[in-house]
Amino acid sequence: MGRWPGRSRHVDDLLCRRLRIGDSDKRYIRYVTDGITTLALAPGGEGRPYAPRDLADWLIAHGRHWVTLPEVAELLGLPADQVPPVVARLRNKGQLFSPTRGAYVPIPPEYRSWGATPASHFVDPLMAHLGHPYYVGLLSAAEIHGAAHQRPQVFQVVTTARLRDRAFGRVRIAFVTSARAAYRPTTTLNTPTGTMVVATPEVTVLDLVASPRRGGGLSNVATVAAELVGDGRLDIQALTAAAGTYPLAVVQRAGWLVDHVAGLLGIGVDTGSLVLLAAERTEPTALAAGGRRSGALDERWNVLVNTAVEPDL
């Protein structure tokens, strides 16, 4: 560790004790004073930030919305073990947050009161950093496709891995594990900071039917399906193709639901291809999984309608 300019190590330590400066603060102060010459000689502004306090704004200005600990060390001209105290101060100021160990996201001024950026701004580099395939799904995908009446309280991400849910200030991410996630149709959409992978409308409906609890219940799932059917954004052939990665019970329920909302809307939808796939299961399926095994049997889909489904149309 270097010394403060013009002072001995003994004087440095004595002054720190008198000012009640702790060891972590002392390391930072010594970095700023001893490292200032290095930073001044560096190509500040373009090549690297002038000083640590400029890091977040410099990253944003240069279109870098994800940075790792080694990259921070290189930008600041610091050994890696001296980066954490610097980053901690920027995090305390609301200029950076860490979505996973060893990686940081700069926060633009308009989001600093959130304590993070919207999840759509960093989900792609986060999942690349973790090394798992993913797609934005369920109600988050429904919102992106314009089919959610209300903004979801959490950002839902489907992936093959078992990951814990995460919260960063006002931003919450819920991970849903599916072994078939990597094989389902998706689309790549632009975000303010790059791109993200999103479930197609067809996969969105199938996921919500498979996990209605994550979609606010069957009636809310039906509302999403009705929005997509009504706007002509649900392709039945694509729905049938995607359905091959789901259990047949989900296919039966999804087919019934699409027919149900189409009927309420007075729209003709040819679900014949989906019927053929669903017919491979001969056992009746309860519409509400885990509900009572009674109710009117819909023979087309072999579904026991054991609950009322009332979409908000």
C-alpha positions in Angstrom: 0.0 0.0 0.0 1.4 3.4 -0.9 1.7 6.4 1.3 -0.1 9.7 1.3 2.1 12.3 -0.6 4.5 14.0 1.6 3.7 12.0 4.8 5.2 9.1 6.6 3.3 5.9 7.2 3.4 6.7 11.0 1.8 10.1 10.4 -0.8 8.6 8.1 -1.9 6.1 10.8 -1.8 8.7 13.5 -4.0 11.1 11.5 -6.4 8.3 10.7 -6.8 7.4 14.4 -7.5 11.0 15.3 -10.1 11.4 12.5 -11.6 7.9 13.4 -11.0 6.7 9.9 -11.4 2.9 9.6 -9.2 0.5 7.7 -11.5 0.2 4.7 -11.8 4.0 4.4 -8.0 4.3 4.9 -7.4 2.0 2.0 -9.6 4.0 -0.3 -8.0 7.3 0.7 -4.6 5.9 0.1 -5.8 4.6 -3.3 -7.1 8.0 -4.3 -4.0 9.9 -3.2 -1.4 7.4 -4.4 -3.2 6.5 -7.5 -4.0 10.0 -8.7 -0.8 10.2 -10.7 -1.6 7.0 -12.5 -5.1 8.1 -13.3 -3.9 11.5 -14.4 -1.5 9.9 -16.9 -4.2 7.6 -18.2 -6.3 8.6 -21.2 -9.3 9.7 -19.0 -12.7 10.3 -20.6 -12.3 8.0 -23.6 -9.9 5.2 -22.5 -11.0 5.0 -18.9 -12.6 7.1 -16.1 -10.8 10.0 -14.6 -11.5 8.7 -11.1 -13.5 6.0 -9.4 -16.4 8.3 -8.7 -16.8 8.7 -12.5 -17.1 5.0 -13.2 -20.9 4.6 -13.4 -21.4 7.6 -15.6 -18.4 6.7 -17.8 -19.8 3.2 -18.3 -23.2 4.5 -19.3 -21.7 7.2 -21.6 -19.7 4.5 -23.4 -22.6 2.1 -23.8 -21.3 -0.5 -21.2 -24.2 -1.6 -19.1 -22.6 -4.7 -17.6 -19.1 -4.9 -16.2 -17.2 -7.6 -14.2 -14.8 -7.1 -11.3 -11.7 -7.7 -13.5 -12.9 -5.2 -16.0 -13.4 -2.6 -13.2 -9.9 -3.3 -12.0 -8.6 -2.7 -15.5 -10.6 0.4 -16.1 -9.4 2.0 -12.8 -5.8 0.7 -13.0 -6.2 -1.1 -9.7 -5.3 -4.6 -8.4 -8.5 -6.7 -8.2 -8.3 -6.9 -4.4 -8.6 -3.0 -4.2 -11.8 -2.9 -6.3 -14.4 -4.0 -3.7 -14.1 -0.9 -1.4 -14.4 1.4 -4.5 -17.4 -0.5 -5.8 -19.0 -0.5 -2.3 -19.0 3.3 -2.2 -20.6 3.5 -5.6 -23.2 1.0 -4.6 -23.9 3.0 -1.4 -24.4 6.1 -3.6 -26.9 4.2 -5.8 -24.7 4.4 -8.9 -24.0 0.7 -9.2 -25.7 -2.6 -8.2 -24.5 -6.2 -8.3 -27.0 -8.7 -9.8 -24.6 -11.6 -9.2 -21.3 -12.1 -7.6 -18.4 -10.4 -9.4 -20.6 -8.4 -11.8 -22.0 -4.9 -11.7 -24.6 -2.8 -13.6 -24.3 1.0 -13.7 -27.5 2.8 -12.8 -28.6 5.8 -14.9 -29.7 8.9 -12.9 -33.4 8.3 -13.7 -33.3 4.9 -12.0 -31.1 5.6 -9.0 -34.1 6.0 -6.7 -35.0 2.4 -7.6 -31.6 1.0 -6.5 -31.4 -0.9 -9.8 -32.3 -0.7 -13.5 -35.3 -2.5 -14.9 -34.7 -6.2 -15.2 -35.1 -6.1 -19.0 -32.0 -4.0 -19.1 -29.6 -6.6 -17.7 -31.3 -10.1 -17.8 -29.5 -11.1 -21.0 -25.9 -10.4 -19.7 -26.9 -11.8 -16.3 -28.0 -15.2 -17.8 -24.9 -15.2 -20.1 -22.7 -14.6 -17.1 -24.4 -17.5 -15.2 -24.2 -19.7 -18.3 -27.8 -20.8 -18.6 -30.4 -20.6 -21.4 -33.4 -18.6 -20.6 -36.4 -16.6 -21.8 -38.6 -14.0 -20.3 -41.9 -15.7 -19.8 -45.4 -15.9 -18.2 -46.9 -12.6 -17.3 -43.7 -10.7 -18.1 -43.9 -12.0 -21.6 -47.6 -11.3 -21.7 -46.9 -7.7 -20.9 -44.3 -7.4 -23.6 -46.8 -8.8 -26.1 -49.3 -6.3 -24.9 -51.6 -8.9 -23.3 -51.3 -8.1 -19.6 -53.9 -5.7 -18.1 -51.6 -4.9 -15.2 -47.8 -4.7 -14.8 -46.5 -7.8 -13.2 -45.0 -7.3 -9.7 -42.0 -9.5 -10.6 -40.0 -10.1 -13.7 -40.5 -13.8 -14.6 -37.6 -15.7 -16.2 -37.8 -19.3 -17.4 -34.5 -21.2 -17.4 -33.2 -24.8 -17.2 -31.3 -24.0 -14.0 -32.5 -23.9 -10.4 -31.8 -20.3 -9.4 -32.9 -18.4 -6.4 -35.2 -15.4 -6.8 -33.5 -12.1 -6.5 -34.4 -8.6 -5.5 -32.5 -5.4 -6.1 -34.2 -2.3 -4.7 -37.5 -2.1 -6.5 -36.7 -4.8 -9.0 -37.6 -8.4 -8.4 -36.8 -11.4 -10.6 -38.5 -14.8 -10.2 -36.9 -17.8 -11.8 -39.0 -20.7 -13.1 -37.2 -23.9 -13.8 -38.1 -26.0 -16.9 -36.0 -28.7 -18.3 -37.4 -28.0 -21.8 -36.8 -24.2 -21.7 -33.9 -24.3 -24.2 -36.1 -26.1 -26.8 -39.1 -23.7 -26.8 -39.8 -21.1 -29.5 -38.6 -17.6 -28.5 -38.0 -14.2 -30.1 -35.2 -11.8 -29.4 -36.3 -8.2 -28.8 -34.3 -5.0 -28.4 -34.0 -3.3 -25.1 -32.5 0.1 -24.2 -29.2 -1.6 -23.3 -29.1 -4.5 -25.8 -31.4 -7.4 -26.3 -33.4 -10.1 -24.4 -34.9 -13.4 -25.2 -38.7 -13.5 -24.8 -41.3 -16.4 -25.1 -43.4 -16.3 -28.2 -47.1 -15.6 -27.6 -47.8 -19.3 -28.0 -45.2 -20.3 -25.4 -46.5 -17.6 -23.1 -50.0 -19.1 -23.2 -48.8 -22.7 -22.7 -46.5 -21.6 -19.7 -49.4 -19.8 -18.1 -51.7 -22.7 -18.5 -49.1 -25.0 -17.1 -48.6 -22.7 -14.1 -51.8 -20.7 -13.6 -50.7 -19.7 -10.0 -47.8 -17.7 -11.5 -50.3 -16.1 -13.9 -52.8 -14.9 -11.3 -55.2 -17.8 -11.7 -57.0 -19.4 -14.6 -59.3 -16.4 -15.2 -56.4 -14.1 -15.5 -54.6 -16.6 -17.8 -57.8 -16.6 -19.9 -57.7 -12.8 -20.0 -54.2 -13.0 -21.5 -55.2 -15.6 -24.0 -58.3 -13.5 -25.0 -56.1 -10.5 -25.7 -53.8 -12.5 -27.9 -56.7 -14.3 -29.7 -58.6 -11.1 -30.1 -55.7 -9.2 -31.6 -54.8 -12.1 -33.9 -51.4 -12.6 -32.3 -51.9 -16.3 -31.4 -50.9 -18.6 -34.3 -52.6 -22.0 -33.8 -50.0 -23.9 -35.9 -47.2 -22.3 -33.9 -49.2 -23.2 -30.7 -49.4 -26.8 -31.8 -45.7 -26.9 -32.6 -44.7 -25.4 -29.3 -47.2 -27.7 -27.4 -44.9 -30.7 -28.2 -42.6 -29.6 -25.4 -45.4 -29.7 -22.8 -47.3 -32.5 -21.1 -50.5 -33.5 -22.9 -52.6 -32.4 -20.0 -51.4 -28.9 -20.5 -52.2 -29.2 -24.2 -55.8 -30.2 -23.4 -56.3 -27.3 -21.0 -54.7 -24.8 -23.4 -56.9 -26.0 -26.2 -60.0 -25.7 -24.1 -59.0 -22.3 -23.0 -58.4 -21.0 -26.5 -61.7 -22.3 -27.7 -63.4 -20.9 -24.6 -62.1 -17.3 -25.0 -62.6 -17.4 -28.8 -66.3 -18.3 -28.2 -66.7 -15.5 -25.7 -65.2 -13.1 -28.3 -67.3 -14.4 -31.1 -64.1 -15.2 -33.1 -63.7 -18.4 -35.2 -60.4 -20.2 -34.4 -59.5 -23.5 -36.0 -57.8 -25.5 -33.3 -58.1 -28.8 -35.2 -54.3 -29.4 -35.2 -54.1 -29.0 -31.5 -57.1 -31.3 -31.0 -55.2 -34.1 -32.8 -52.2 -33.7 -30.5 -54.4 -33.5 -27.3 -56.2 -36.7 -28.4 -53.1 -38.7 -27.7 -54.1 -38.5 -24.1 -57.2 -40.7 -23.4 -57.6 -39.9 -19.8 -59.9 -36.9 -18.9 -58.0 -33.9 -17.5 -59.3 -31.6 -14.8 -59.3 -28.0 -16.0 -58.1 -26.9 -12.6 -55.2 -29.2 -11.7 -55.6 -30.4 -8.1 -59.3 -29.5 -8.0 -62.2 -31.9 -7.7 -62.5 -34.6 -10.2 -66.0 -33.7 -11.3 -67.7 -31.3 -13.6 -69.0 -31.2 -17.1 -66.8 -33.1 -19.6 -65.8 -31.3 -22.7 -65.6 -34.1 -25.2 -63.6 -32.2 -27.8 -60.7 -31.7 -25.4 -61.5 -34.5 -22.9 -61.4 -31.8 -20.1 -63.4 -31.9 -16.9 -64.5 -28.3 -16.4 -64.3 -28.2 -12.7 -64.0 -24.5 -12.2 -65.5 -21.3 -13.6 -63.2 -19.3 -15.9 -64.2 -15.7 -16.3 -61.7 -13.6 -18.3 -61.8 -9.8 -18.1 -62.9 -8.9 -21.6 
